[in-house]
Amino acid sequence: TLFIAGAEDHRCPPEQSEQMFVALMRQDIPTAYVRFPDAPHGFSLSGPPERRLQRRRLRDRWWDRYLAD
C-alpha cells in the first residue's frame, strides 16, 4: 500500500495515513508513506505541475513494482 499525503490536507489529515502506514508495517505488509510539504487536499489535480508529476512517478513506480505481470 502506498500512502501519499499532503501536509496541509484538512479533509484527510496526514496523521490518518501515518497510522495506517504504521499498522501495515507492523504486519510486514509492503507499504510506503510519502508526505508532500505544504500540499493541500487535491494537490494531485490542482497543485504545481512538478509536484503532480512527482506524485505520478511515485505511484507509477509502486504499480510497476507490485502490479507488473
mmCIF file of the N, C-alpha and C atoms, coordinates in Angstrom:
data_MODEL
# 
_entry.id   MODEL 
# 
loop_
_atom_site.group_PDB 
_atom_site.id 
_atom_site.type_symbol 
_atom_site.label_atom_id 
_atom_site.label_alt_id 
_atom_site.label_comp_id 
_atom_site.label_asym_id 
_atom_site.label_entity_id 
_atom_site.label_seq_id 
_atom_site.pdbx_PDB_ins_code 
_atom_site.Cartn_x 
_atom_site.Cartn_y 
_atom_site.Cartn_z 
_atom_site.occupancy 
_atom_site.B_iso_or_equiv 
_atom_site.pdbx_formal_charge 
_atom_site.auth_seq_id 
_atom_site.auth_comp_id 
_atom_site.auth_asym_id 
_atom_site.auth_atom_id 
_atom_site.pdbx_PDB_model_num 
ATOM 1   N N  . THR A 1 1  ? 0.846   -1.175  0.000   1.00 0.00 ? 1  THR A N  1 
ATOM 2   C CA . THR A 1 1  ? 0.000   0.000   0.000   1.00 0.00 ? 1  THR A CA 1 
ATOM 3   C C  . THR A 1 1  ? 0.885   1.229   0.000   1.00 0.00 ? 1  THR A C  1 
ATOM 4   N N  . LEU A 1 2  ? 0.584   2.131   -0.885  1.00 0.00 ? 2  LEU A N  1 
ATOM 5   C CA . LEU A 1 2  ? 1.327   3.393   -0.971  1.00 0.00 ? 2  LEU A CA 1 
ATOM 6   C C  . LEU A 1 2  ? 0.427   4.515   -0.482  1.00 0.00 ? 2  LEU A C  1 
ATOM 7   N N  . PHE A 1 3  ? 0.884   5.223   0.525   1.00 0.00 ? 3  PHE A N  1 
ATOM 8   C CA . PHE A 1 3  ? 0.164   6.379   1.049   1.00 0.00 ? 3  PHE A CA 1 
ATOM 9   C C  . PHE A 1 3  ? 0.875   7.643   0.583   1.00 0.00 ? 3  PHE A C  1 
ATOM 10  N N  . ILE A 1 4  ? 0.131   8.524   -0.067  1.00 0.00 ? 4  ILE A N  1 
ATOM 11  C CA . ILE A 1 4  ? 0.661   9.815   -0.491  1.00 0.00 ? 4  ILE A CA 1 
ATOM 12  C C  . ILE A 1 4  ? -0.224  10.874  0.150   1.00 0.00 ? 4  ILE A C  1 
ATOM 13  N N  . ALA A 1 5  ? 0.382   11.698  0.993   1.00 0.00 ? 5  ALA A N  1 
ATOM 14  C CA . ALA A 1 5  ? -0.398  12.670  1.753   1.00 0.00 ? 5  ALA A CA 1 
ATOM 15  C C  . ALA A 1 5  ? 0.142   14.078  1.557   1.00 0.00 ? 5  ALA A C  1 
ATOM 16  N N  . GLY A 1 6  ? -0.765  15.028  1.652   1.00 0.00 ? 6  GLY A N  1 
ATOM 17  C CA . GLY A 1 6  ? -0.394  16.442  1.667   1.00 0.00 ? 6  GLY A CA 1 
ATOM 18  C C  . GLY A 1 6  ? -0.360  16.923  3.109   1.00 0.00 ? 6  GLY A C  1 
ATOM 19  N N  . ALA A 1 7  ? 0.690   17.584  3.490   1.00 0.00 ? 7  ALA A N  1 
ATOM 20  C CA . ALA A 1 7  ? 0.841   18.030  4.875   1.00 0.00 ? 7  ALA A CA 1 
ATOM 21  C C  . ALA A 1 7  ? -0.257  19.003  5.290   1.00 0.00 ? 7  ALA A C  1 
ATOM 22  N N  . GLU A 1 8  ? -0.844  19.704  4.335   1.00 0.00 ? 8  GLU A N  1 
ATOM 23  C CA . GLU A 1 8  ? -1.888  20.687  4.638   1.00 0.00 ? 8  GLU A CA 1 
ATOM 24  C C  . GLU A 1 8  ? -3.280  20.201  4.213   1.00 0.00 ? 8  GLU A C  1 
ATOM 25  N N  . ASP A 1 9  ? -3.457  18.894  4.162   1.00 0.00 ? 9  ASP A N  1 
ATOM 26  C CA . ASP A 1 9  ? -4.755  18.322  3.796   1.00 0.00 ? 9  ASP A CA 1 
ATOM 27  C C  . ASP A 1 9  ? -5.642  18.317  5.036   1.00 0.00 ? 9  ASP A C  1 
ATOM 28  N N  . HIS A 1 10 ? -6.695  19.118  5.020   1.00 0.00 ? 10 HIS A N  1 
ATOM 29  C CA . HIS A 1 10 ? -7.582  19.204  6.177   1.00 0.00 ? 10 HIS A CA 1 
ATOM 30  C C  . HIS A 1 10 ? -8.803  18.301  6.025   1.00 0.00 ? 10 HIS A C  1 
ATOM 31  N N  . ARG A 1 11 ? -8.995  17.719  4.859   1.00 0.00 ? 11 ARG A N  1 
ATOM 32  C CA . ARG A 1 11 ? -10.095 16.765  4.656   1.00 0.00 ? 11 ARG A CA 1 
ATOM 33  C C  . ARG A 1 11 ? -9.696  15.371  5.099   1.00 0.00 ? 11 ARG A C  1 
ATOM 34  N N  . CYS A 1 12 ? -8.495  14.979  4.742   1.00 0.00 ? 12 CYS A N  1 
ATOM 35  C CA . CYS A 1 12 ? -7.944  13.665  5.105   1.00 0.00 ? 12 CYS A CA 1 
ATOM 36  C C  . CYS A 1 12 ? -6.611  13.923  5.796   1.00 0.00 ? 12 CYS A C  1 
ATOM 37  N N  . PRO A 1 13 ? -6.634  14.185  7.094   1.00 0.00 ? 13 PRO A N  1 
ATOM 38  C CA . PRO A 1 13 ? -5.405  14.550  7.800   1.00 0.00 ? 13 PRO A CA 1 
ATOM 39  C C  . PRO A 1 13 ? -4.298  13.510  7.601   1.00 0.00 ? 13 PRO A C  1 
ATOM 40  N N  . PRO A 1 14 ? -3.076  13.959  7.361   1.00 0.00 ? 14 PRO A N  1 
ATOM 41  C CA . PRO A 1 14 ? -1.973  13.037  7.113   1.00 0.00 ? 14 PRO A CA 1 
ATOM 42  C C  . PRO A 1 14 ? -1.729  12.074  8.272   1.00 0.00 ? 14 PRO A C  1 
ATOM 43  N N  . GLU A 1 15 ? -2.137  12.456  9.471   1.00 0.00 ? 15 GLU A N  1 
ATOM 44  C CA . GLU A 1 15 ? -1.940  11.574  10.616  1.00 0.00 ? 15 GLU A CA 1 
ATOM 45  C C  . GLU A 1 15 ? -2.689  10.257  10.431  1.00 0.00 ? 15 GLU A C  1 
ATOM 46  N N  . GLN A 1 16 ? -3.828  10.297  9.744   1.00 0.00 ? 16 GLN A N  1 
ATOM 47  C CA . GLN A 1 16 ? -4.576  9.063   9.493   1.00 0.00 ? 16 GLN A CA 1 
ATOM 48  C C  . GLN A 1 16 ? -3.794  8.140   8.568   1.00 0.00 ? 16 GLN A C  1 
ATOM 49  N N  . SER A 1 17 ? -3.169  8.709   7.567   1.00 0.00 ? 17 SER A N  1 
ATOM 50  C CA . SER A 1 17 ? -2.334  7.900   6.665   1.00 0.00 ? 17 SER A CA 1 
ATOM 51  C C  . SER A 1 17 ? -1.145  7.323   7.413   1.00 0.00 ? 17 SER A C  1 
ATOM 52  N N  . GLU A 1 18 ? -0.563  8.118   8.280   1.00 0.00 ? 18 GLU A N  1 
ATOM 53  C CA . GLU A 1 18 ? 0.576   7.643   9.071   1.00 0.00 ? 18 GLU A CA 1 
ATOM 54  C C  . GLU A 1 18 ? 0.177   6.476   9.966   1.00 0.00 ? 18 GLU A C  1 
ATOM 55  N N  . GLN A 1 19 ? -0.996  6.549   10.568  1.00 0.00 ? 19 GLN A N  1 
ATOM 56  C CA . GLN A 1 19 ? -1.463  5.468   11.432  1.00 0.00 ? 19 GLN A CA 1 
ATOM 57  C C  . GLN A 1 19 ? -1.657  4.177   10.639  1.00 0.00 ? 19 GLN A C  1 
ATOM 58  N N  . MET A 1 20 ? -2.258  4.282   9.474   1.00 0.00 ? 20 MET A N  1 
ATOM 59  C CA . MET A 1 20 ? -2.431  3.095   8.631   1.00 0.00 ? 20 MET A CA 1 
ATOM 60  C C  . MET A 1 20 ? -1.090  2.550   8.166   1.00 0.00 ? 20 MET A C  1 
ATOM 61  N N  . PHE A 1 21 ? -0.184  3.448   7.800   1.00 0.00 ? 21 PHE A N  1 
ATOM 62  C CA . PHE A 1 21 ? 1.153   3.051   7.372   1.00 0.00 ? 21 PHE A CA 1 
ATOM 63  C C  . PHE A 1 21 ? 1.849   2.234   8.461   1.00 0.00 ? 21 PHE A C  1 
ATOM 64  N N  . VAL A 1 22 ? 1.822   2.730   9.685   1.00 0.00 ? 22 VAL A N  1 
ATOM 65  C CA . VAL A 1 22 ? 2.473   2.035   10.802  1.00 0.00 ? 22 VAL A CA 1 
ATOM 66  C C  . VAL A 1 22 ? 1.800   0.688   11.069  1.00 0.00 ? 22 VAL A C  1 
ATOM 67  N N  . ALA A 1 23 ? 0.476   0.661   11.035  1.00 0.00 ? 23 ALA A N  1 
ATOM 68  C CA . ALA A 1 23 ? -0.240  -0.589  11.282  1.00 0.00 ? 23 ALA A CA 1 
ATOM 69  C C  . ALA A 1 23 ? 0.124   -1.657  10.245  1.00 0.00 ? 23 ALA A C  1 
ATOM 70  N N  . LEU A 1 24 ? 0.210   -1.270  8.986   1.00 0.00 ? 24 LEU A N  1 
ATOM 71  C CA . LEU A 1 24 ? 0.577   -2.225  7.943   1.00 0.00 ? 24 LEU A CA 1 
ATOM 72  C C  . LEU A 1 24 ? 2.032   -2.661  8.059   1.00 0.00 ? 24 LEU A C  1 
ATOM 73  N N  . MET A 1 25 ? 2.909   -1.725  8.376   1.00 0.00 ? 25 MET A N  1 
ATOM 74  C CA . MET A 1 25 ? 4.330   -2.078  8.546   1.00 0.00 ? 25 MET A CA 1 
ATOM 75  C C  . MET A 1 25 ? 4.513   -3.094  9.669   1.00 0.00 ? 25 MET A C  1 
ATOM 76  N N  . ARG A 1 26 ? 3.780   -2.922  10.742  1.00 0.00 ? 26 ARG A N  1 
ATOM 77  C CA . ARG A 1 26 ? 3.887   -3.854  11.874  1.00 0.00 ? 26 ARG A CA 1 
ATOM 78  C C  . ARG A 1 26 ? 3.423   -5.255  11.506  1.00 0.00 ? 26 ARG A C  1 
ATOM 79  N N  . GLN A 1 27 ? 2.642   -5.359  10.448  1.00 0.00 ? 27 GLN A N  1 
ATOM 80  C CA . GLN A 1 27 ? 2.172   -6.659  9.973   1.00 0.00 ? 27 GLN A CA 1 
ATOM 81  C C  . GLN A 1 27 ? 3.008   -7.173  8.806   1.00 0.00 ? 27 GLN A C  1 
ATOM 82  N N  . ASP A 1 28 ? 4.126   -6.505  8.552   1.00 0.00 ? 28 ASP A N  1 
ATOM 83  C CA . ASP A 1 28 ? 5.043   -6.877  7.460   1.00 0.00 ? 28 ASP A CA 1 
ATOM 84  C C  . ASP A 1 28 ? 4.367   -6.845  6.086   1.00 0.00 ? 28 ASP A C  1 
ATOM 85  N N  . ILE A 1 29 ? 3.441   -5.917  5.897   1.00 0.00 ? 29 ILE A N  1 
ATOM 86  C CA . ILE A 1 29 ? 2.800   -5.718  4.603   1.00 0.00 ? 29 ILE A CA 1 
ATOM 87  C C  . ILE A 1 29 ? 3.584   -4.643  3.857   1.00 0.00 ? 29 ILE A C  1 
ATOM 88  N N  . PRO A 1 30 ? 3.952   -4.892  2.610   1.00 0.00 ? 30 PRO A N  1 
ATOM 89  C CA . PRO A 1 30 ? 4.705   -3.875  1.866   1.00 0.00 ? 30 PRO A CA 1 
ATOM 90  C C  . PRO A 1 30 ? 3.929   -2.556  1.827   1.00 0.00 ? 30 PRO A C  1 
ATOM 91  N N  . THR A 1 31 ? 4.557   -1.527  2.323   1.00 0.00 ? 31 THR A N  1 
ATOM 92  C CA . THR A 1 31 ? 3.908   -0.225  2.394   1.00 0.00 ? 31 THR A CA 1 
ATOM 93  C C  . THR A 1 31 ? 4.944   0.883   2.352   1.00 0.00 ? 31 THR A C  1 
ATOM 94  N N  . ALA A 1 32 ? 4.503   2.031   1.880   1.00 0.00 ? 32 ALA A N  1 
ATOM 95  C CA . ALA A 1 32 ? 5.369   3.219   1.848   1.00 0.00 ? 32 ALA A CA 1 
ATOM 96  C C  . ALA A 1 32 ? 4.501   4.426   2.144   1.00 0.00 ? 32 ALA A C  1 
ATOM 97  N N  . TYR A 1 33 ? 5.135   5.459   2.667   1.00 0.00 ? 33 TYR A N  1 
ATOM 98  C CA . TYR A 1 33 ? 4.420   6.688   3.024   1.00 0.00 ? 33 TYR A CA 1 
ATOM 99  C C  . TYR A 1 33 ? 5.232   7.878   2.528   1.00 0.00 ? 33 TYR A C  1 
ATOM 100 N N  . VAL A 1 34 ? 4.575   8.757   1.765   1.00 0.00 ? 34 VAL A N  1 
ATOM 101 C CA . VAL A 1 34 ? 5.219   9.963   1.252   1.00 0.00 ? 34 VAL A CA 1 
ATOM 102 C C  . VAL A 1 34 ? 4.326   11.142  1.630   1.00 0.00 ? 34 VAL A C  1 
ATOM 103 N N  . ARG A 1 35 ? 4.922   12.140  2.259   1.00 0.00 ? 35 ARG A N  1 
ATOM 104 C CA . ARG A 1 35 ? 4.175   13.337  2.665   1.00 0.00 ? 35 ARG A CA 1 
ATOM 105 C C  . ARG A 1 35 ? 4.768   14.538  1.937   1.00 0.00 ? 35 ARG A C  1 
ATOM 106 N N  . PHE A 1 36 ? 3.911   15.247  1.210   1.00 0.00 ? 36 PHE A N  1 
ATOM 107 C CA . PHE A 1 36 ? 4.346   16.439  0.491   1.00 0.00 ? 36 PHE A CA 1 
ATOM 108 C C  . PHE A 1 36 ? 4.126   17.665  1.378   1.00 0.00 ? 36 PHE A C  1 
ATOM 109 N N  . PRO A 1 37 ? 5.183   18.420  1.644   1.00 0.00 ? 37 PRO A N  1 
ATOM 110 C CA . PRO A 1 37 ? 5.030   19.618  2.480   1.00 0.00 ? 37 PRO A CA 1 
ATOM 111 C C  . PRO A 1 37 ? 4.176   20.679  1.780   1.00 0.00 ? 37 PRO A C  1 
ATOM 112 N N  . ASP A 1 38 ? 3.405   21.385  2.546   1.00 0.00 ? 38 ASP A N  1 
ATOM 113 C CA . ASP A 1 38 ? 2.577   22.500  2.054   1.00 0.00 ? 38 ASP A CA 1 
ATOM 114 C C  . ASP A 1 38 ? 1.565   22.089  0.989   1.00 0.00 ? 38 ASP A C  1 
ATOM 115 N N  . ALA A 1 39 ? 1.219   20.817  0.912   1.00 0.00 ? 39 ALA A N  1 
ATOM 116 C CA . ALA A 1 39 ? 0.280   20.358  -0.107  1.00 0.00 ? 39 ALA A CA 1 
ATOM 117 C C  . ALA A 1 39 ? -1.108  20.182  0.508   1.00 0.00 ? 39 ALA A C  1 
ATOM 118 N N  . PRO A 1 40 ? -2.134  20.773  -0.122  1.00 0.00 ? 40 PRO A N  1 
ATOM 119 C CA . PRO A 1 40 ? -3.499  20.626  0.377   1.00 0.00 ? 40 PRO A CA 1 
ATOM 120 C C  . PRO A 1 40 ? -4.167  19.379  -0.203  1.00 0.00 ? 40 PRO A C  1 
ATOM 121 N N  . HIS A 1 41 ? -5.414  19.148  0.191   1.00 0.00 ? 41 HIS A N  1 
ATOM 122 C CA . HIS A 1 41 ? -6.219  18.080  -0.387  1.00 0.00 ? 41 HIS A CA 1 
ATOM 123 C C  . HIS A 1 41 ? -6.406  18.379  -1.878  1.00 0.00 ? 41 HIS A C  1 
ATOM 124 N N  . GLY A 1 42 ? -6.244  17.380  -2.700  1.00 0.00 ? 42 GLY A N  1 
ATOM 125 C CA . GLY A 1 42 ? -6.434  17.568  -4.138  1.00 0.00 ? 42 GLY A CA 1 
ATOM 126 C C  . GLY A 1 42 ? -5.233  18.130  -4.871  1.00 0.00 ? 42 GLY A C  1 
ATOM 127 N N  . PHE A 1 43 ? -4.079  18.142  -4.224  1.00 0.00 ? 43 PHE A N  1 
ATOM 128 C CA . PHE A 1 43 ? -2.900  18.708  -4.892  1.00 0.00 ? 43 PHE A CA 1 
ATOM 129 C C  . PHE A 1 43 ? -2.500  17.912  -6.128  1.00 0.00 ? 43 PHE A C  1 
ATOM 130 N N  . SER A 1 44 ? -2.947  16.664  -6.207  1.00 0.00 ? 44 SER A N  1 
ATOM 131 C CA . SER A 1 44 ? -2.600  15.865  -7.381  1.00 0.00 ? 44 SER A CA 1 
ATOM 132 C C  . SER A 1 44 ? -3.349  16.330  -8.631  1.00 0.00 ? 44 SER A C  1 
ATOM 133 N N  . LEU A 1 45 ? -4.422  17.083  -8.439  1.00 0.00 ? 45 LEU A N  1 
ATOM 134 C CA . LEU A 1 45 ? -5.187  17.590  -9.576  1.00 0.00 ? 45 LEU A CA 1 
ATOM 135 C C  . LEU A 1 45 ? -4.946  19.067  -9.855  1.00 0.00 ? 45 LEU A C  1 
ATOM 136 N N  . SER A 1 46 ? -4.686  19.823  -8.796  1.00 0.00 ? 46 SER A N  1 
ATOM 137 C CA . SER A 1 46 ? -4.596  21.274  -8.979  1.00 0.00 ? 46 SER A CA 1 
ATOM 138 C C  . SER A 1 46 ? -3.300  21.880  -8.447  1.00 0.00 ? 46 SER A C  1 
ATOM 139 N N  . GLY A 1 47 ? -2.375  21.062  -8.032  1.00 0.00 ? 47 GLY A N  1 
ATOM 140 C CA . GLY A 1 47 ? -1.122  21.585  -7.498  1.00 0.00 ? 47 GLY A CA 1 
ATOM 141 C C  . GLY A 1 47 ? -0.146  21.959  -8.601  1.00 0.00 ? 47 GLY A C  1 
ATOM 142 N N  . PRO A 1 48 ? 1.033   22.415  -8.210  1.00 0.00 ? 48 PRO A N  1 
ATOM 143 C CA . PRO A 1 48 ? 2.053   22.761  -9.198  1.00 0.00 ? 48 PRO A CA 1 
ATOM 144 C C  . PRO A 1 48 ? 2.406   21.555  -10.084 1.00 0.00 ? 48 PRO A C  1 
ATOM 145 N N  . PRO A 1 49 ? 2.637   21.785  -11.348 1.00 0.00 ? 49 PRO A N  1 
ATOM 146 C CA . PRO A 1 49 ? 2.912   20.670  -12.277 1.00 0.00 ? 49 PRO A CA 1 
ATOM 147 C C  . PRO A 1 49 ? 4.049   19.762  -11.820 1.00 0.00 ? 49 PRO A C  1 
ATOM 148 N N  . GLU A 1 50 ? 5.122   20.338  -11.280 1.00 0.00 ? 50 GLU A N  1 
ATOM 149 C CA . GLU A 1 50 ? 6.254   19.496  -10.867 1.00 0.00 ? 50 GLU A CA 1 
ATOM 150 C C  . GLU A 1 50 ? 5.870   18.575  -9.714  1.00 0.00 ? 50 GLU A C  1 
ATOM 151 N N  . ARG A 1 51 ? 5.002   19.023  -8.836  1.00 0.00 ? 51 ARG A N  1 
ATOM 152 C CA . ARG A 1 51 ? 4.561   18.188  -7.714  1.00 0.00 ? 51 ARG A CA 1 
ATOM 153 C C  . ARG A 1 51 ? 3.605   17.102  -8.208  1.00 0.00 ? 51 ARG A C  1 
ATOM 154 N N  . ARG A 1 52 ? 2.742   17.439  -9.151  1.00 0.00 ? 52 ARG A N  1 
ATOM 155 C CA . ARG A 1 52 ? 1.836   16.438  -9.711  1.00 0.00 ? 52 ARG A CA 1 
ATOM 156 C C  . ARG A 1 52 ? 2.621   15.358  -10.441 1.00 0.00 ? 52 ARG A C  1 
ATOM 157 N N  . LEU A 1 53 ? 3.653   15.773  -11.154 1.00 0.00 ? 53 LEU A N  1 
ATOM 158 C CA . LEU A 1 53 ? 4.492   14.817  -11.869 1.00 0.00 ? 53 LEU A CA 1 
ATOM 159 C C  . LEU A 1 53 ? 5.250   13.923  -10.893 1.00 0.00 ? 53 LEU A C  1 
ATOM 160 N N  . GLN A 1 54 ? 5.771   14.496  -9.832  1.00 0.00 ? 54 GLN A N  1 
ATOM 161 C CA . GLN A 1 54 ? 6.487   13.716  -8.827  1.00 0.00 ? 54 GLN A CA 1 
ATOM 162 C C  . GLN A 1 54 ? 5.561   12.675  -8.199  1.00 0.00 ? 54 GLN A C  1 
ATOM 163 N N  . ARG A 1 55 ? 4.331   13.079  -7.867  1.00 0.00 ? 55 ARG A N  1 
ATOM 164 C CA . ARG A 1 55 ? 3.366   12.158  -7.281  1.00 0.00 ? 55 ARG A CA 1 
ATOM 165 C C  . ARG A 1 55 ? 3.048   11.028  -8.255  1.00 0.00 ? 55 ARG A C  1 
ATOM 166 N N  . ARG A 1 56 ? 2.870   11.380  -9.515  1.00 0.00 ? 56 ARG A N  1 
ATOM 167 C CA . ARG A 1 56 ? 2.547   10.352  -10.515 1.00 0.00 ? 56 ARG A CA 1 
ATOM 168 C C  . ARG A 1 56 ? 3.701   9.364   -10.688 1.00 0.00 ? 56 ARG A C  1 
ATOM 169 N N  . ARG A 1 57 ? 4.921   9.859   -10.678 1.00 0.00 ? 57 ARG A N  1 
ATOM 170 C CA . ARG A 1 57 ? 6.075   8.957   -10.807 1.00 0.00 ? 57 ARG A CA 1 
ATOM 171 C C  . ARG A 1 57 ? 6.162   8.001   -9.624  1.00 0.00 ? 57 ARG A C  1 
ATOM 172 N N  . LEU A 1 58 ? 5.907   8.509   -8.429  1.00 0.00 ? 58 LEU A N  1 
ATOM 173 C CA . LEU A 1 58 ? 5.902   7.645   -7.244  1.00 0.00 ? 58 LEU A CA 1 
ATOM 174 C C  . LEU A 1 58 ? 4.873   6.531   -7.410  1.00 0.00 ? 58 LEU A C  1 
ATOM 175 N N  . ARG A 1 59 ? 3.663   6.931   -7.810  1.00 0.00 ? 59 ARG A N  1 
ATOM 176 C CA . ARG A 1 59 ? 2.588   5.960   -7.990  1.00 0.00 ? 59 ARG A CA 1 
ATOM 177 C C  . ARG A 1 59 ? 2.926   4.956   -9.080  1.00 0.00 ? 59 ARG A C  1 
ATOM 178 N N  . ASP A 1 60 ? 3.445   5.419   -10.204 1.00 0.00 ? 60 ASP A N  1 
ATOM 179 C CA . ASP A 1 60 ? 3.771   4.522   -11.309 1.00 0.00 ? 60 ASP A CA 1 
ATOM 180 C C  . ASP A 1 60 ? 4.858   3.522   -10.923 1.00 0.00 ? 60 ASP A C  1 
ATOM 181 N N  . ARG A 1 61 ? 5.872   3.971   -10.187 1.00 0.00 ? 61 ARG A N  1 
ATOM 182 C CA . ARG A 1 61 ? 6.919   3.047   -9.742  1.00 0.00 ? 61 ARG A CA 1 
ATOM 183 C C  . ARG A 1 61 ? 6.357   1.986   -8.803  1.00 0.00 ? 61 ARG A C  1 
ATOM 184 N N  . TRP A 1 62 ? 5.443   2.430   -7.921  1.00 0.00 ? 62 TRP A N  1 
ATOM 185 C CA . TRP A 1 62 ? 4.830   1.478   -6.997  1.00 0.00 ? 62 TRP A CA 1 
ATOM 186 C C  . TRP A 1 62 ? 4.014   0.440   -7.786  1.00 0.00 ? 62 TRP A C  1 
ATOM 187 N N  . TRP A 1 63 ? 3.226   0.910   -8.740  1.00 0.00 ? 63 TRP A N  1 
ATOM 188 C CA . TRP A 1 63 ? 2.433   -0.014  -9.558  1.00 0.00 ? 63 TRP A CA 1 
ATOM 189 C C  . TRP A 1 63 ? 3.331   -0.952  -10.347 1.00 0.00 ? 63 TRP A C  1 
ATOM 190 N N  . ASP A 1 64 ? 4.393   -0.433  -10.923 1.00 0.00 ? 64 ASP A N  1 
ATOM 191 C CA . ASP A 1 64 ? 5.308   -1.291  -11.691 1.00 0.00 ? 64 ASP A CA 1 
ATOM 192 C C  . ASP A 1 64 ? 5.906   -2.372  -10.797 1.00 0.00 ? 64 ASP A C  1 
ATOM 193 N N  . ARG A 1 65 ? 6.181   -2.025  -9.572  1.00 0.00 ? 65 ARG A N  1 
ATOM 194 C CA . ARG A 1 65 ? 6.815   -2.977  -8.649  1.00 0.00 ? 65 ARG A CA 1 
ATOM 195 C C  . ARG A 1 65 ? 5.843   -4.064  -8.196  1.00 0.00 ? 65 ARG A C  1 
ATOM 196 N N  . TYR A 1 66 ? 4.606   -3.686  -7.888  1.00 0.00 ? 66 TYR A N  1 
ATOM 197 C CA . TYR A 1 66 ? 3.684   -4.631  -7.268  1.00 0.00 ? 66 TYR A CA 1 
ATOM 198 C C  . TYR A 1 66 ? 2.568   -5.125  -8.180  1.00 0.00 ? 66 TYR A C  1 
ATOM 199 N N  . LEU A 1 67 ? 2.346   -4.500  -9.315  1.00 0.00 ? 67 LEU A N  1 
ATOM 200 C CA . LEU A 1 67 ? 1.271   -4.935  -10.195 1.00 0.00 ? 67 LEU A CA 1 
ATOM 201 C C  . LEU A 1 67 ? 1.757   -5.444  -11.542 1.00 0.00 ? 67 LEU A C  1 
ATOM 202 N N  . ALA A 1 68 ? 3.057   -5.495  -11.735 1.00 0.00 ? 68 ALA A N  1 
ATOM 203 C CA . ALA A 1 68 ? 3.594   -5.977  -13.004 1.00 0.00 ? 68 ALA A CA 1 
ATOM 204 C C  . ALA A 1 68 ? 3.314   -7.465  -13.155 1.00 0.00 ? 68 ALA A C  1 
ATOM 205 N N  . ASP A 1 69 ? 3.073   -7.867  -14.374 1.00 0.00 ? 69 ASP A N  1 
ATOM 206 C CA . ASP A 1 69 ? 2.810   -9.298  -14.667 1.00 0.00 ? 69 ASP A CA 1 
ATOM 207 C C  . ASP A 1 69 ? 4.092   -10.091 -14.645 1.00 0.00 ? 69 ASP A C  1 
# 
